[in-house]
Amino acid sequence: MDNSNSIIENIGNPHELERMFRSNPEAFKKSFAAAWAQHPDSQVLAVWYERLHFQERPDTQRAAWFQQDLLFMGILALLAGISTRVIMYFVE
C-alpha cells in the first residue's frame, strides 16, 4: 500500500488524511516518511510529523512541588499531633 502519493494528494484534506491514518496506522507511518522527505516545508506534514513522533517529557518541576507539598503536610501533621498532646495535658 503506497500511501505517500495519497498523502501528498490529500495534503489539503485533513479528513481524508485522518481516515487513511485510522484505517491502517502502520502503513500510514511508513509511507509518511516518503511524503515528509518530498515536502519538508509543508505545515500540514509538520503537524503530522509531530503527531506521529511525539514523546512526552517528564515534568521534573511537578515532582519537586509534590515532594515539597508532602514535606509540608508531614510537618503539619507532626505539629497537629504535638499540639493535641499539649492541649490534652492541660485539660486533664
HTML snippet that shows the backbone in 3Dmol.js (N, CA, C, O; Angstrom):
<script src="https://3Dmol.org/build/3Dmol-min.js"></script>
<div id="view" style="width:600px;height:400px;position:relative"></div>
<script>
const pdb = `
ATOM      1  N   MET A   1       0.852  -1.186   0.000  1.00  0.00           N
ATOM      2  CA  MET A   1       0.000   0.000   0.000  1.00  0.00           C
ATOM      3  C   MET A   1       0.888   1.237   0.000  1.00  0.00           C
ATOM      4  O   MET A   1       1.506   1.555   1.017  1.00  0.00           O
ATOM      5  N   ASP A   2       0.958   1.922  -1.102  1.00  0.00           N
ATOM      6  CA  ASP A   2       1.791   3.111  -1.220  1.00  0.00           C
ATOM      7  C   ASP A   2       0.927   4.339  -0.995  1.00  0.00           C
ATOM      8  O   ASP A   2       0.245   4.820  -1.900  1.00  0.00           O
ATOM      9  N   ASN A   3       0.971   4.832   0.227  1.00  0.00           N
ATOM     10  CA  ASN A   3       0.150   5.985   0.602  1.00  0.00           C
ATOM     11  C   ASN A   3       0.875   7.296   0.411  1.00  0.00           C
ATOM     12  O   ASN A   3       0.262   8.353   0.556  1.00  0.00           O
ATOM     13  N   SER A   4       2.182   7.270   0.085  1.00  0.00           N
ATOM     14  CA  SER A   4       2.907   8.532   0.013  1.00  0.00           C
ATOM     15  C   SER A   4       2.288   9.452  -1.027  1.00  0.00           C
ATOM     16  O   SER A   4       2.163  10.653  -0.788  1.00  0.00           O
ATOM     17  N   ASN A   5       1.899   8.911  -2.183  1.00  0.00           N
ATOM     18  CA  ASN A   5       1.225   9.730  -3.188  1.00  0.00           C
ATOM     19  C   ASN A   5      -0.151  10.151  -2.684  1.00  0.00           C
ATOM     20  O   ASN A   5      -0.582  11.277  -2.932  1.00  0.00           O
ATOM     21  N   SER A   6      -0.834   9.268  -1.989  1.00  0.00           N
ATOM     22  CA  SER A   6      -2.152   9.612  -1.445  1.00  0.00           C
ATOM     23  C   SER A   6      -2.032  10.689  -0.382  1.00  0.00           C
ATOM     24  O   SER A   6      -2.885  11.571  -0.285  1.00  0.00           O
ATOM     25  N   ILE A   7      -0.978  10.618   0.414  1.00  0.00           N
ATOM     26  CA  ILE A   7      -0.773  11.639   1.436  1.00  0.00           C
ATOM     27  C   ILE A   7      -0.538  12.992   0.780  1.00  0.00           C
ATOM     28  O   ILE A   7      -1.116  13.998   1.192  1.00  0.00           O
ATOM     29  N   ILE A   8       0.307  13.015  -0.234  1.00  0.00           N
ATOM     30  CA  ILE A   8       0.597  14.274  -0.923  1.00  0.00           C
ATOM     31  C   ILE A   8      -0.641  14.792  -1.659  1.00  0.00           C
ATOM     32  O   ILE A   8      -0.900  15.995  -1.669  1.00  0.00           O
ATOM     33  N   GLU A   9      -1.399  13.889  -2.269  1.00  0.00           N
ATOM     34  CA  GLU A   9      -2.619  14.308  -2.986  1.00  0.00           C
ATOM     35  C   GLU A   9      -3.658  14.886  -2.038  1.00  0.00           C
ATOM     36  O   GLU A   9      -4.392  15.802  -2.407  1.00  0.00           O
ATOM     37  N   ASN A  10      -3.729  14.356  -0.812  1.00  0.00           N
ATOM     38  CA  ASN A  10      -4.746  14.786   0.151  1.00  0.00           C
ATOM     39  C   ASN A  10      -4.176  15.711   1.222  1.00  0.00           C
ATOM     40  O   ASN A  10      -4.719  15.791   2.325  1.00  0.00           O
ATOM     41  N   ILE A  11      -3.110  16.395   0.912  1.00  0.00           N
ATOM     42  CA  ILE A  11      -2.464  17.257   1.902  1.00  0.00           C
ATOM     43  C   ILE A  11      -3.389  18.389   2.360  1.00  0.00           C
ATOM     44  O   ILE A  11      -3.251  18.888   3.477  1.00  0.00           O
ATOM     45  N   GLY A  12      -4.301  18.780   1.530  1.00  0.00           N
ATOM     46  CA  GLY A  12      -5.258  19.825   1.887  1.00  0.00           C
ATOM     47  C   GLY A  12      -6.574  19.297   2.420  1.00  0.00           C
ATOM     48  O   GLY A  12      -7.501  20.072   2.657  1.00  0.00           O
ATOM     49  N   ASN A  13      -6.670  17.987   2.611  1.00  0.00           N
ATOM     50  CA  ASN A  13      -7.907  17.363   3.075  1.00  0.00           C
ATOM     51  C   ASN A  13      -7.633  16.618   4.392  1.00  0.00           C
ATOM     52  O   ASN A  13      -7.338  15.423   4.374  1.00  0.00           O
ATOM     53  N   PRO A  14      -7.729  17.308   5.520  1.00  0.00           N
ATOM     54  CA  PRO A  14      -7.395  16.673   6.796  1.00  0.00           C
ATOM     55  C   PRO A  14      -8.301  15.484   7.138  1.00  0.00           C
ATOM     56  O   PRO A  14      -7.863  14.537   7.791  1.00  0.00           O
ATOM     57  N   HIS A  15      -9.549  15.536   6.702  1.00  0.00           N
ATOM     58  CA  HIS A  15     -10.461  14.434   6.978  1.00  0.00           C
ATOM     59  C   HIS A  15      -9.975  13.146   6.308  1.00  0.00           C
ATOM     60  O   HIS A  15     -10.004  12.074   6.914  1.00  0.00           O
ATOM     61  N   GLU A  16      -9.535  13.260   5.072  1.00  0.00           N
ATOM     62  CA  GLU A  16      -9.057  12.087   4.338  1.00  0.00           C
ATOM     63  C   GLU A  16      -7.742  11.567   4.937  1.00  0.00           C
ATOM     64  O   GLU A  16      -7.542  10.356   5.029  1.00  0.00           O
ATOM     65  N   LEU A  17      -6.861  12.466   5.337  1.00  0.00           N
ATOM     66  CA  LEU A  17      -5.616  12.034   5.983  1.00  0.00           C
ATOM     67  C   LEU A  17      -5.902  11.287   7.280  1.00  0.00           C
ATOM     68  O   LEU A  17      -5.274  10.268   7.570  1.00  0.00           O
ATOM     69  N   GLU A  18      -6.841  11.791   8.048  1.00  0.00           N
ATOM     70  CA  GLU A  18      -7.216  11.115   9.297  1.00  0.00           C
ATOM     71  C   GLU A  18      -7.835   9.756   9.015  1.00  0.00           C
ATOM     72  O   GLU A  18      -7.554   8.789   9.722  1.00  0.00           O
ATOM     73  N   ARG A  19      -8.682   9.672   7.981  1.00  0.00           N
ATOM     74  CA  ARG A  19      -9.289   8.395   7.615  1.00  0.00           C
ATOM     75  C   ARG A  19      -8.214   7.391   7.211  1.00  0.00           C
ATOM     76  O   ARG A  19      -8.264   6.228   7.611  1.00  0.00           O
ATOM     77  N   MET A  20      -7.240   7.842   6.417  1.00  0.00           N
ATOM     78  CA  MET A  20      -6.156   6.954   5.996  1.00  0.00           C
ATOM     79  C   MET A  20      -5.349   6.480   7.199  1.00  0.00           C
ATOM     80  O   MET A  20      -4.971   5.311   7.274  1.00  0.00           O
ATOM     81  N   PHE A  21      -5.086   7.384   8.137  1.00  0.00           N
ATOM     82  CA  PHE A  21      -4.320   7.009   9.329  1.00  0.00           C
ATOM     83  C   PHE A  21      -5.074   5.999  10.178  1.00  0.00           C
ATOM     84  O   PHE A  21      -4.497   5.020  10.651  1.00  0.00           O
ATOM     85  N   ARG A  22      -6.363   6.239  10.369  1.00  0.00           N
ATOM     86  CA  ARG A  22      -7.154   5.334  11.217  1.00  0.00           C
ATOM     87  C   ARG A  22      -7.396   3.983  10.570  1.00  0.00           C
ATOM     88  O   ARG A  22      -7.532   2.981  11.271  1.00  0.00           O
ATOM     89  N   SER A  23      -7.451   3.936   9.251  1.00  0.00           N
ATOM     90  CA  SER A  23      -7.705   2.657   8.582  1.00  0.00           C
ATOM     91  C   SER A  23      -6.487   1.739   8.669  1.00  0.00           C
ATOM     92  O   SER A  23      -6.637   0.525   8.809  1.00  0.00           O
ATOM     93  N   ASN A  24      -5.274   2.310   8.586  1.00  0.00           N
ATOM     94  CA  ASN A  24      -4.069   1.484   8.670  1.00  0.00           C
ATOM     95  C   ASN A  24      -2.912   2.347   9.188  1.00  0.00           C
ATOM     96  O   ASN A  24      -2.142   2.882   8.391  1.00  0.00           O
ATOM     97  N   PRO A  25      -2.783   2.488  10.504  1.00  0.00           N
ATOM     98  CA  PRO A  25      -1.770   3.389  11.061  1.00  0.00           C
ATOM     99  C   PRO A  25      -0.330   3.019  10.695  1.00  0.00           C
ATOM    100  O   PRO A  25       0.481   3.903  10.419  1.00  0.00           O
ATOM    101  N   GLU A  26      -0.012   1.747  10.690  1.00  0.00           N
ATOM    102  CA  GLU A  26       1.363   1.335  10.401  1.00  0.00           C
ATOM    103  C   GLU A  26       1.761   1.661   8.954  1.00  0.00           C
ATOM    104  O   GLU A  26       2.862   2.152   8.705  1.00  0.00           O
ATOM    105  N   ALA A  27       0.869   1.389   8.013  1.00  0.00           N
ATOM    106  CA  ALA A  27       1.152   1.703   6.611  1.00  0.00           C
ATOM    107  C   ALA A  27       1.254   3.217   6.420  1.00  0.00           C
ATOM    108  O   ALA A  27       2.088   3.695   5.651  1.00  0.00           O
ATOM    109  N   PHE A  28       0.409   3.960   7.117  1.00  0.00           N
ATOM    110  CA  PHE A  28       0.450   5.421   7.024  1.00  0.00           C
ATOM    111  C   PHE A  28       1.781   5.946   7.538  1.00  0.00           C
ATOM    112  O   PHE A  28       2.380   6.823   6.915  1.00  0.00           O
ATOM    113  N   LYS A  29       2.255   5.420   8.670  1.00  0.00           N
ATOM    114  CA  LYS A  29       3.528   5.867   9.242  1.00  0.00           C
ATOM    115  C   LYS A  29       4.695   5.568   8.313  1.00  0.00           C
ATOM    116  O   LYS A  29       5.605   6.383   8.160  1.00  0.00           O
ATOM    117  N   LYS A  30       4.659   4.395   7.697  1.00  0.00           N
ATOM    118  CA  LYS A  30       5.749   4.023   6.790  1.00  0.00           C
ATOM    119  C   LYS A  30       5.774   4.910   5.553  1.00  0.00           C
ATOM    120  O   LYS A  30       6.838   5.354   5.123  1.00  0.00           O
ATOM    121  N   SER A  31       4.614   5.165   4.986  1.00  0.00           N
ATOM    122  CA  SER A  31       4.573   5.965   3.766  1.00  0.00           C
ATOM    123  C   SER A  31       4.688   7.458   4.058  1.00  0.00           C
ATOM    124  O   SER A  31       5.008   8.245   3.168  1.00  0.00           O
ATOM    125  N   PHE A  32       4.431   7.841   5.285  1.00  0.00           N
ATOM    126  CA  PHE A  32       4.550   9.254   5.653  1.00  0.00           C
ATOM    127  C   PHE A  32       5.992   9.733   5.511  1.00  0.00           C
ATOM    128  O   PHE A  32       6.232  10.883   5.142  1.00  0.00           O
ATOM    129  N   ALA A  33       6.951   8.855   5.805  1.00  0.00           N
ATOM    130  CA  ALA A  33       8.359   9.240   5.720  1.00  0.00           C
ATOM    131  C   ALA A  33       8.722   9.704   4.311  1.00  0.00           C
ATOM    132  O   ALA A  33       9.462  10.674   4.147  1.00  0.00           O
ATOM    133  N   ALA A  34       8.206   9.019   3.303  1.00  0.00           N
ATOM    134  CA  ALA A  34       8.490   9.416   1.917  1.00  0.00           C
ATOM    135  C   ALA A  34       7.832  10.756   1.597  1.00  0.00           C
ATOM    136  O   ALA A  34       8.437  11.606   0.943  1.00  0.00           O
ATOM    137  N   ALA A  35       6.618  10.943   2.048  1.00  0.00           N
ATOM    138  CA  ALA A  35       5.926  12.208   1.792  1.00  0.00           C
ATOM    139  C   ALA A  35       6.626  13.353   2.520  1.00  0.00           C
ATOM    140  O   ALA A  35       6.729  14.454   1.979  1.00  0.00           O
ATOM    141  N   TRP A  36       7.104  13.110   3.727  1.00  0.00           N
ATOM    142  CA  TRP A  36       7.803  14.134   4.509  1.00  0.00           C
ATOM    143  C   TRP A  36       9.134  14.504   3.843  1.00  0.00           C
ATOM    144  O   TRP A  36       9.543  15.665   3.851  1.00  0.00           O
ATOM    145  N   ALA A  37       9.805  13.492   3.264  1.00  0.00           N
ATOM    146  CA  ALA A  37      11.071  13.747   2.567  1.00  0.00           C
ATOM    147  C   ALA A  37      10.851  14.602   1.321  1.00  0.00           C
ATOM    148  O   ALA A  37      11.704  15.420   0.974  1.00  0.00           O
ATOM    149  N   GLN A  38       9.721  14.421   0.648  1.00  0.00           N
ATOM    150  CA  GLN A  38       9.433  15.190  -0.564  1.00  0.00           C
ATOM    151  C   GLN A  38       8.991  16.621  -0.256  1.00  0.00           C
ATOM    152  O   GLN A  38       9.280  17.541  -1.020  1.00  0.00           O
ATOM    153  N   HIS A  39       8.287  16.806   0.868  1.00  0.00           N
ATOM    154  CA  HIS A  39       7.735  18.123   1.219  1.00  0.00           C
ATOM    155  C   HIS A  39       8.044  18.468   2.679  1.00  0.00           C
ATOM    156  O   HIS A  39       7.128  18.505   3.501  1.00  0.00           O
ATOM    157  N   PRO A  40       9.312  18.722   3.018  1.00  0.00           N
ATOM    158  CA  PRO A  40       9.648  19.021   4.416  1.00  0.00           C
ATOM    159  C   PRO A  40       9.181  20.404   4.881  1.00  0.00           C
ATOM    160  O   PRO A  40       9.181  20.683   6.080  1.00  0.00           O
ATOM    161  N   ASP A  41       8.786  21.265   3.949  1.00  0.00           N
ATOM    162  CA  ASP A  41       8.356  22.612   4.313  1.00  0.00           C
ATOM    163  C   ASP A  41       6.841  22.722   4.498  1.00  0.00           C
ATOM    164  O   ASP A  41       6.341  23.811   4.779  1.00  0.00           O
ATOM    165  N   SER A  42       6.114  21.640   4.350  1.00  0.00           N
ATOM    166  CA  SER A  42       4.656  21.664   4.472  1.00  0.00           C
ATOM    167  C   SER A  42       4.242  21.747   5.942  1.00  0.00           C
ATOM    168  O   SER A  42       4.698  20.958   6.770  1.00  0.00           O
ATOM    169  N   GLN A  43       3.382  22.701   6.251  1.00  0.00           N
ATOM    170  CA  GLN A  43       2.888  22.862   7.619  1.00  0.00           C
ATOM    171  C   GLN A  43       1.992  21.696   8.032  1.00  0.00           C
ATOM    172  O   GLN A  43       2.026  21.264   9.184  1.00  0.00           O
ATOM    173  N   VAL A  44       1.204  21.194   7.109  1.00  0.00           N
ATOM    174  CA  VAL A  44       0.316  20.075   7.403  1.00  0.00           C
ATOM    175  C   VAL A  44       1.138  18.841   7.752  1.00  0.00           C
ATOM    176  O   VAL A  44       0.849  18.147   8.727  1.00  0.00           O
ATOM    177  N   LEU A  45       2.159  18.576   6.954  1.00  0.00           N
ATOM    178  CA  LEU A  45       3.010  17.415   7.233  1.00  0.00           C
ATOM    179  C   LEU A  45       3.834  17.618   8.497  1.00  0.00           C
ATOM    180  O   LEU A  45       4.161  16.650   9.184  1.00  0.00           O
ATOM    181  N   ALA A  46       4.173  18.864   8.813  1.00  0.00           N
ATOM    182  CA  ALA A  46       4.901  19.135  10.053  1.00  0.00           C
ATOM    183  C   ALA A  46       4.040  18.780  11.268  1.00  0.00           C
ATOM    184  O   ALA A  46       4.542  18.238  12.253  1.00  0.00           O
ATOM    185  N   VAL A  47       2.748  19.087  11.192  1.00  0.00           N
ATOM    186  CA  VAL A  47       1.836  18.729  12.284  1.00  0.00           C
ATOM    187  C   VAL A  47       1.726  17.210  12.400  1.00  0.00           C
ATOM    188  O   VAL A  47       1.755  16.665  13.503  1.00  0.00           O
ATOM    189  N   TRP A  48       1.603  16.538  11.275  1.00  0.00           N
ATOM    190  CA  TRP A  48       1.534  15.077  11.301  1.00  0.00           C
ATOM    191  C   TRP A  48       2.834  14.471  11.812  1.00  0.00           C
ATOM    192  O   TRP A  48       2.815  13.468  12.525  1.00  0.00           O
ATOM    193  N   TYR A  49       3.965  15.078  11.450  1.00  0.00           N
ATOM    194  CA  TYR A  49       5.260  14.581  11.933  1.00  0.00           C
ATOM    195  C   TYR A  49       5.305  14.639  13.458  1.00  0.00           C
ATOM    196  O   TYR A  49       5.717  13.677  14.105  1.00  0.00           O
ATOM    197  N   GLU A  50       4.886  15.756  14.028  1.00  0.00           N
ATOM    198  CA  GLU A  50       4.860  15.877  15.486  1.00  0.00           C
ATOM    199  C   GLU A  50       3.879  14.896  16.106  1.00  0.00           C
ATOM    200  O   GLU A  50       4.148  14.328  17.164  1.00  0.00           O
ATOM    201  N   ARG A  51       2.757  14.697  15.459  1.00  0.00           N
ATOM    202  CA  ARG A  51       1.755  13.764  15.982  1.00  0.00           C
ATOM    203  C   ARG A  51       2.292  12.338  16.001  1.00  0.00           C
ATOM    204  O   ARG A  51       2.064  11.600  16.960  1.00  0.00           O
ATOM    205  N   LEU A  52       2.998  11.951  14.954  1.00  0.00           N
ATOM    206  CA  LEU A  52       3.495  10.585  14.857  1.00  0.00           C
ATOM    207  C   LEU A  52       4.746  10.344  15.695  1.00  0.00           C
ATOM    208  O   LEU A  52       5.009   9.208  16.090  1.00  0.00           O
ATOM    209  N   HIS A  53       5.521  11.391  15.973  1.00  0.00           N
ATOM    210  CA  HIS A  53       6.788  11.220  16.682  1.00  0.00           C
ATOM    211  C   HIS A  53       6.809  11.891  18.048  1.00  0.00           C
ATOM    212  O   HIS A  53       7.887  12.110  18.601  1.00  0.00           O
ATOM    213  N   PHE A  54       5.669  12.217  18.596  1.00  0.00           N
ATOM    214  CA  PHE A  54       5.601  12.926  19.869  1.00  0.00           C
ATOM    215  C   PHE A  54       5.978  12.002  21.020  1.00  0.00           C
ATOM    216  O   PHE A  54       5.519  10.862  21.099  1.00  0.00           O
ATOM    217  N   GLN A  55       6.828  12.521  21.916  1.00  0.00           N
ATOM    218  CA  GLN A  55       7.175  11.801  23.136  1.00  0.00           C
ATOM    219  C   GLN A  55       7.056  12.767  24.303  1.00  0.00           C
ATOM    220  O   GLN A  55       7.604  13.868  24.268  1.00  0.00           O
ATOM    221  N   GLU A  56       6.353  12.356  25.313  1.00  0.00           N
ATOM    222  CA  GLU A  56       6.140  13.181  26.495  1.00  0.00           C
ATOM    223  C   GLU A  56       7.443  13.278  27.285  1.00  0.00           C
ATOM    224  O   GLU A  56       8.119  12.276  27.519  1.00  0.00           O
ATOM    225  N   ARG A  57       7.778  14.488  27.687  1.00  0.00           N
ATOM    226  CA  ARG A  57       8.963  14.696  28.518  1.00  0.00           C
ATOM    227  C   ARG A  57       8.521  14.695  29.976  1.00  0.00           C
ATOM    228  O   ARG A  57       7.462  15.229  30.306  1.00  0.00           O
ATOM    229  N   PRO A  58       9.328  14.098  30.851  1.00  0.00           N
ATOM    230  CA  PRO A  58       8.942  14.099  32.267  1.00  0.00           C
ATOM    231  C   PRO A  58       8.968  15.515  32.828  1.00  0.00           C
ATOM    232  O   PRO A  58       9.855  16.306  32.510  1.00  0.00           O
ATOM    233  N   ASP A  59       7.997  15.817  33.652  1.00  0.00           N
ATOM    234  CA  ASP A  59       7.877  17.137  34.246  1.00  0.00           C
ATOM    235  C   ASP A  59       8.550  17.108  35.617  1.00  0.00           C
ATOM    236  O   ASP A  59       7.921  16.750  36.612  1.00  0.00           O
ATOM    237  N   THR A  60       9.820  17.482  35.667  1.00  0.00           N
ATOM    238  CA  THR A  60      10.576  17.417  36.916  1.00  0.00           C
ATOM    239  C   THR A  60      10.123  18.479  37.903  1.00  0.00           C
ATOM    240  O   THR A  60      10.203  18.266  39.113  1.00  0.00           O
ATOM    241  N   GLN A  61       9.648  19.621  37.412  1.00  0.00           N
ATOM    242  CA  GLN A  61       9.200  20.667  38.319  1.00  0.00           C
ATOM    243  C   GLN A  61       7.959  20.219  39.082  1.00  0.00           C
ATOM    244  O   GLN A  61       7.804  20.546  40.259  1.00  0.00           O
ATOM    245  N   ARG A  62       7.092  19.487  38.437  1.00  0.00           N
ATOM    246  CA  ARG A  62       5.891  18.989  39.094  1.00  0.00           C
ATOM    247  C   ARG A  62       6.264  18.030  40.223  1.00  0.00           C
ATOM    248  O   ARG A  62       5.655  18.075  41.292  1.00  0.00           O
ATOM    249  N   ALA A  63       7.250  17.165  40.004  1.00  0.00           N
ATOM    250  CA  ALA A  63       7.691  16.230  41.031  1.00  0.00           C
ATOM    251  C   ALA A  63       8.280  16.976  42.225  1.00  0.00           C
ATOM    252  O   ALA A  63       8.061  16.583  43.371  1.00  0.00           O
ATOM    253  N   ALA A  64       9.020  18.041  41.966  1.00  0.00           N
ATOM    254  CA  ALA A  64       9.603  18.820  43.052  1.00  0.00           C
ATOM    255  C   ALA A  64       8.506  19.463  43.906  1.00  0.00           C
ATOM    256  O   ALA A  64       8.598  19.470  45.134  1.00  0.00           O
ATOM    257  N   TRP A  65       7.472  20.001  43.259  1.00  0.00           N
ATOM    258  CA  TRP A  65       6.360  20.588  44.014  1.00  0.00           C
ATOM    259  C   TRP A  65       5.660  19.535  44.853  1.00  0.00           C
ATOM    260  O   TRP A  65       5.263  19.798  45.988  1.00  0.00           O
ATOM    261  N   PHE A  66       5.508  18.346  44.296  1.00  0.00           N
ATOM    262  CA  PHE A  66       4.840  17.271  45.037  1.00  0.00           C
ATOM    263  C   PHE A  66       5.649  16.908  46.272  1.00  0.00           C
ATOM    264  O   PHE A  66       5.073  16.691  47.338  1.00  0.00           O
ATOM    265  N   GLN A  67       6.968  16.835  46.154  1.00  0.00           N
ATOM    266  CA  GLN A  67       7.804  16.491  47.294  1.00  0.00           C
ATOM    267  C   GLN A  67       7.744  17.588  48.348  1.00  0.00           C
ATOM    268  O   GLN A  67       7.720  17.292  49.543  1.00  0.00           O
ATOM    269  N   GLN A  68       7.719  18.842  47.931  1.00  0.00           N
ATOM    270  CA  GLN A  68       7.616  19.938  48.893  1.00  0.00           C
ATOM    271  C   GLN A  68       6.269  19.897  49.602  1.00  0.00           C
ATOM    272  O   GLN A  68       6.197  20.105  50.813  1.00  0.00           O
ATOM    273  N   ASP A  69       5.211  19.632  48.860  1.00  0.00           N
ATOM    274  CA  ASP A  69       3.884  19.549  49.469  1.00  0.00           C
ATOM    275  C   ASP A  69       3.801  18.393  50.456  1.00  0.00           C
ATOM    276  O   ASP A  69       3.182  18.520  51.513  1.00  0.00           O
ATOM    277  N   LEU A  70       4.417  17.277  50.120  1.00  0.00           N
ATOM    278  CA  LEU A  70       4.409  16.127  51.010  1.00  0.00           C
ATOM    279  C   LEU A  70       5.168  16.431  52.298  1.00  0.00           C
ATOM    280  O   LEU A  70       4.724  16.040  53.377  1.00  0.00           O
ATOM    281  N   LEU A  71       6.296  17.118  52.206  1.00  0.00           N
ATOM    282  CA  LEU A  71       7.072  17.509  53.384  1.00  0.00           C
ATOM    283  C   LEU A  71       6.271  18.481  54.246  1.00  0.00           C
ATOM    284  O   LEU A  71       6.232  18.341  55.469  1.00  0.00           O
ATOM    285  N   PHE A  72       5.637  19.456  53.621  1.00  0.00           N
ATOM    286  CA  PHE A  72       4.823  20.423  54.345  1.00  0.00           C
ATOM    287  C   PHE A  72       3.660  19.741  55.071  1.00  0.00           C
ATOM    288  O   PHE A  72       3.353  20.075  56.215  1.00  0.00           O
ATOM    289  N   MET A  73       3.023  18.791  54.399  1.00  0.00           N
ATOM    290  CA  MET A  73       1.918  18.065  55.018  1.00  0.00           C
ATOM    291  C   MET A  73       2.411  17.239  56.210  1.00  0.00           C
ATOM    292  O   MET A  73       1.714  17.145  57.220  1.00  0.00           O
ATOM    293  N   GLY A  74       3.582  16.650  56.108  1.00  0.00           N
ATOM    294  CA  GLY A  74       4.143  15.880  57.219  1.00  0.00           C
ATOM    295  C   GLY A  74       4.448  16.761  58.413  1.00  0.00           C
ATOM    296  O   GLY A  74       4.192  16.375  59.554  1.00  0.00           O
ATOM    297  N   ILE A  75       4.998  17.949  58.159  1.00  0.00           N
ATOM    298  CA  ILE A  75       5.282  18.880  59.254  1.00  0.00           C
ATOM    299  C   ILE A  75       3.993  19.321  59.927  1.00  0.00           C
ATOM    300  O   ILE A  75       3.928  19.396  61.154  1.00  0.00           O
ATOM    301  N   LEU A  76       2.969  19.613  59.138  1.00  0.00           N
ATOM    302  CA  LEU A  76       1.678  19.999  59.721  1.00  0.00           C
ATOM    303  C   LEU A  76       1.072  18.873  60.549  1.00  0.00           C
ATOM    304  O   LEU A  76       0.494  19.130  61.605  1.00  0.00           O
ATOM    305  N   ALA A  77       1.193  17.649  60.096  1.00  0.00           N
ATOM    306  CA  ALA A  77       0.669  16.509  60.849  1.00  0.00           C
ATOM    307  C   ALA A  77       1.412  16.353  62.168  1.00  0.00           C
ATOM    308  O   ALA A  77       0.796  16.079  63.198  1.00  0.00           O
ATOM    309  N   LEU A  78       2.725  16.525  62.145  1.00  0.00           N
ATOM    310  CA  LEU A  78       3.528  16.433  63.366  1.00  0.00           C
ATOM    311  C   LEU A  78       3.143  17.527  64.355  1.00  0.00           C
ATOM    312  O   LEU A  78       2.983  17.263  65.547  1.00  0.00           O
ATOM    313  N   LEU A  79       2.995  18.765  63.858  1.00  0.00           N
ATOM    314  CA  LEU A  79       2.576  19.872  64.720  1.00  0.00           C
ATOM    315  C   LEU A  79       1.169  19.658  65.281  1.00  0.00           C
ATOM    316  O   LEU A  79       0.907  20.014  66.430  1.00  0.00           O
ATOM    317  N   ALA A  80       0.279  19.095  64.505  1.00  0.00           N
ATOM    318  CA  ALA A  80      -1.077  18.815  64.984  1.00  0.00           C
ATOM    319  C   ALA A  80      -1.030  17.781  66.100  1.00  0.00           C
ATOM    320  O   ALA A  80      -1.736  17.914  67.100  1.00  0.00           O
ATOM    321  N   GLY A  81      -0.212  16.762  65.940  1.00  0.00           N
ATOM    322  CA  GLY A  81      -0.083  15.743  66.992  1.00  0.00           C
ATOM    323  C   GLY A  81       0.500  16.302  68.272  1.00  0.00           C
ATOM    324  O   GLY A  81       0.026  15.988  69.363  1.00  0.00           O
ATOM    325  N   ILE A  82       1.542  17.143  68.144  1.00  0.00           N
ATOM    326  CA  ILE A  82       2.156  17.742  69.335  1.00  0.00           C
ATOM    327  C   ILE A  82       1.184  18.680  70.024  1.00  0.00           C
ATOM    328  O   ILE A  82       1.066  18.652  71.249  1.00  0.00           O
ATOM    329  N   SER A  83       0.486  19.509  69.263  1.00  0.00           N
ATOM    330  CA  SER A  83      -0.459  20.446  69.878  1.00  0.00           C
ATOM    331  C   SER A  83      -1.612  19.702  70.548  1.00  0.00           C
ATOM    332  O   SER A  83      -2.111  20.157  71.577  1.00  0.00           O
ATOM    333  N   THR A  84      -2.037  18.600  70.008  1.00  0.00           N
ATOM    334  CA  THR A  84      -3.099  17.802  70.635  1.00  0.00           C
ATOM    335  C   THR A  84      -2.623  17.251  71.971  1.00  0.00           C
ATOM    336  O   THR A  84      -3.371  17.274  72.949  1.00  0.00           O
ATOM    337  N   ARG A  85      -1.386  16.754  72.028  1.00  0.00           N
ATOM    338  CA  ARG A  85      -0.838  16.234  73.283  1.00  0.00           C
ATOM    339  C   ARG A  85      -0.726  17.328  74.340  1.00  0.00           C
ATOM    340  O   ARG A  85      -1.037  17.100  75.509  1.00  0.00           O
ATOM    341  N   VAL A  86      -0.278  18.525  73.926  1.00  0.00           N
ATOM    342  CA  VAL A  86      -0.138  19.630  74.869  1.00  0.00           C
ATOM    343  C   VAL A  86      -1.506  20.040  75.405  1.00  0.00           C
ATOM    344  O   VAL A  86      -1.661  20.258  76.607  1.00  0.00           O
ATOM    345  N   ILE A  87      -2.493  20.146  74.526  1.00  0.00           N
ATOM    346  CA  ILE A  87      -3.847  20.527  74.954  1.00  0.00           C
ATOM    347  C   ILE A  87      -4.420  19.474  75.891  1.00  0.00           C
ATOM    348  O   ILE A  87      -5.026  19.818  76.907  1.00  0.00           O
ATOM    349  N   MET A  88      -4.238  18.190  75.565  1.00  0.00           N
ATOM    350  CA  MET A  88      -4.775  17.134  76.432  1.00  0.00           C
ATOM    351  C   MET A  88      -4.057  17.115  77.796  1.00  0.00           C
ATOM    352  O   MET A  88      -4.663  16.744  78.801  1.00  0.00           O
ATOM    353  N   TYR A  89      -2.805  17.502  77.837  1.00  0.00           N
ATOM    354  CA  TYR A  89      -2.059  17.561  79.097  1.00  0.00           C
ATOM    355  C   TYR A  89      -2.653  18.608  80.025  1.00  0.00           C
ATOM    356  O   TYR A  89      -2.817  18.369  81.221  1.00  0.00           O
ATOM    357  N   PHE A  90      -2.980  19.799  79.454  1.00  0.00           N
ATOM    358  CA  PHE A  90      -3.540  20.862  80.280  1.00  0.00           C
ATOM    359  C   PHE A  90      -5.008  20.651  80.607  1.00  0.00           C
ATOM    360  O   PHE A  90      -5.480  21.184  81.612  1.00  0.00           O
ATOM    361  N   VAL A  91      -5.744  19.906  79.812  1.00  0.00           N
ATOM    362  CA  VAL A  91      -7.152  19.662  80.055  1.00  0.00           C
ATOM    363  C   VAL A  91      -7.303  18.712  81.255  1.00  0.00           C
ATOM    364  O   VAL A  91      -8.206  18.882  82.074  1.00  0.00           O
ATOM    365  N   GLU A  92      -6.430  17.732  81.349  1.00  0.00           N
ATOM    366  CA  GLU A  92      -6.536  16.770  82.451  1.00  0.00           C
ATOM    367  C   GLU A  92      -6.091  17.436  83.708  1.00  0.00           C
ATOM    368  O   GLU A  92      -6.095  16.814  84.771  1.00  0.00           O
TER     369      GLU A  92
END
`;
const viewer = $3Dmol.createViewer("view");
viewer.addModel(pdb, "pdb");
viewer.setStyle({}, {cartoon: {color: "spectrum"}});
viewer.zoomTo();
viewer.render();
</script>
